[in-house]
Amino acid sequence: QVQLVESGGGLVQPGGSLRLSCAASGSIFSINDMGWFRQAPGKQRELVATITSGGRANYADSVKGRFTISRDNHRNTVYLQMNSLKPEDTAVYYCNADVAGIMTPYGMDYWGKGTLVTVSS
């Protein structure tokens, strides 16, 4: 089994910054794509950013230029640096990882339990 442990959520003022972290542990041979999703109350879950094993990143238009996704393959960890935060960024943020292991050599999606980010004055 694989577990994703998230940290870094909290309350910030508009224009502020937060850095989210999510570390994968368990039966891991390698990790392919990793990413962050978010879901606000009453809205559908949406993709925020993804990053390949080689470090190529993609972003939703709503966060482009403000958020930066990165990863540390040695620590099996993905990060999301969030700058210039807006009230509309308020949501539960979930990390995702496509993990290849002994029982899943072609990869399988795993999810964190989510961390709440609140942007308010």
C-alpha positions as CSV (number, residue, x, y, z in Angstrom):
1,Q,0.0,0.0,0.0
2,V,1.0,3.6,-0.6
3,Q,0.2,6.6,1.7
4,L,0.3,10.3,0.9
5,V,0.9,12.6,3.8
6,E,0.1,16.3,3.3
7,S,1.1,19.4,5.2
8,G,1.2,23.1,4.9
9,G,-2.5,24.2,4.7
10,G,-3.9,27.0,6.8
11,L,-5.3,30.5,6.9
12,V,-3.7,33.4,5.0
13,Q,-4.6,36.9,4.0
14,P,-5.2,37.8,0.3
15,G,-1.8,38.4,-1.4
16,G,-0.1,36.0,1.0
17,S,1.7,32.8,0.4
18,L,1.6,29.2,1.5
19,R,3.7,26.1,0.6
20,L,2.0,22.7,0.5
21,S,3.9,19.4,0.8
22,C,2.9,15.8,0.2
23,A,5.2,12.9,0.8
24,A,4.5,9.4,-0.6
25,S,5.5,6.3,1.4
26,G,5.0,2.5,1.3
27,S,5.6,0.0,-1.5
28,I,7.1,2.3,-4.1
29,F,9.4,1.3,-7.0
30,S,9.0,4.7,-8.8
31,I,6.5,7.5,-9.1
32,N,5.3,8.8,-12.5
33,D,3.2,11.9,-12.6
34,M,2.3,13.8,-9.4
35,G,-0.2,16.6,-9.0
36,W,-2.4,18.8,-6.9
37,F,-6.2,19.2,-7.2
38,R,-8.6,21.3,-5.2
39,Q,-12.3,21.5,-4.4
40,A,-14.2,24.5,-3.1
41,P,-17.6,24.2,-1.3
42,G,-20.4,23.7,-3.9
43,K,-17.9,23.3,-6.8
44,Q,-16.4,20.4,-8.7
45,R,-12.9,19.2,-8.1
46,E,-10.4,20.8,-10.5
47,L,-6.8,20.2,-11.5
48,V,-4.4,22.8,-10.2
49,A,-1.0,21.5,-11.4
50,T,0.9,18.4,-12.5
51,I,4.5,17.5,-12.8
52,T,6.2,14.6,-14.5
53,S,9.0,12.4,-13.2
54,G,11.4,14.5,-15.3
55,G,10.2,17.8,-13.8
56,R,7.9,19.1,-16.6
57,A,5.1,21.1,-15.1
58,N,1.6,22.1,-16.3
59,Y,-0.8,24.5,-14.6
60,A,-4.5,25.5,-14.7
61,D,-5.0,28.9,-16.2
62,S,-6.4,30.2,-13.0
63,V,-3.1,29.7,-11.1
64,K,-0.5,30.2,-13.9
65,G,2.1,32.7,-12.9
66,R,1.2,32.5,-9.2
67,F,1.7,28.8,-8.2
68,T,4.8,26.7,-8.7
69,I,4.8,22.9,-8.5
70,S,8.1,21.0,-7.8
71,R,9.2,17.6,-6.6
72,D,12.0,15.8,-4.8
73,N,12.3,12.3,-6.2
74,H,14.7,11.2,-3.4
75,R,12.1,12.0,-0.8
76,N,9.1,11.0,-3.0
77,T,7.6,14.4,-2.2
78,V,5.7,17.0,-4.3
79,Y,5.4,20.7,-3.3
80,L,3.0,23.5,-4.3
81,Q,4.3,27.0,-3.7
82,M,1.3,29.4,-3.7
83,N,1.9,33.1,-4.1
84,S,-0.4,36.1,-4.5
85,L,-3.3,34.1,-3.0
86,K,-6.9,35.2,-3.7
87,P,-10.1,34.4,-1.9
88,E,-11.2,32.3,-4.8
89,D,-8.2,30.0,-4.1
90,T,-10.0,28.9,-0.9
91,A,-10.5,25.1,-1.2
92,V,-9.5,21.7,0.1
93,Y,-6.3,20.8,-1.7
94,Y,-5.6,17.1,-2.6
95,C,-2.3,15.7,-3.7
96,N,-2.2,12.8,-6.3
97,A,0.6,10.4,-7.3
98,D,0.8,7.7,-10.0
99,V,2.9,5.1,-8.2
100,A,4.5,2.0,-9.7
101,G,5.1,-0.8,-7.2
102,I,5.6,-4.6,-6.9
103,M,1.8,-5.3,-7.2
104,T,1.2,-2.4,-9.6
105,P,4.2,-2.3,-12.0
106,Y,2.4,-0.1,-14.5
107,G,1.3,2.5,-11.9
108,M,-1.8,3.3,-9.8
109,D,-3.3,6.5,-8.7
110,Y,-3.2,7.4,-5.0
111,W,-4.7,10.4,-3.1
112,G,-4.0,12.3,0.0
113,K,-6.7,13.0,2.5
114,G,-6.7,16.8,1.7
115,T,-5.6,19.9,3.5
116,L,-7.7,23.1,3.8
117,V,-6.4,26.4,2.5
118,T,-8.4,29.5,3.5
119,V,-7.7,32.9,2.0
120,S,-9.5,35.6,3.9
121,S,-9.0,39.0,5.5
